Amino acid sequence: QVQLVESGGGLVQAGGSLRLSCAASGRTFSSYAMGWFRQAPGKEREFVGAITWTVGVTYYADPVKGRFTISRGNAKNTVYLQMNSLEPEDTAVYYCAAQRSYSGRSALTDKRGYDYWGQGTQVTVSS
């Protein structure tokens, strides 16, 4: 059983920063990549960014490029999402997800390409 647990969400003013964490656990957990997605009320879950475990290559959605950074922690199976210059439009529930094996470049940005999901953490940005 693989578990992903997000933490670090909260309420922040526009222009502020938050750092989300995702801790993965499981008896035989391994993955090719970890992704972050978000879902605002009434909207589809959308890609935010992803990082490959081995090489650490990162990918970002256009709305967050230059503001958000994904990194791997020193502790194994931990990934972070540093969010700076937050905007009210960033308000959403943020989910981390794990992709077990390489499924092509496009699968990294597609929620259907991920095998495991966390429960989500709420991020609210006030104006």
Buried (B, 14 or more C-beta within 10 A) or exposed (E): EBEBEBEBBEEBEEEBEBBBBBBBEBEEBEBBBBBBBBBBEEEEBBBBBBBBBEEEEBBBBEBBEEBBBBEBEEEEBBBBBBBBEBBEEBBBBBBBBBBBEEBEEEBBBBBEBBEBBBEBBEBBBEE
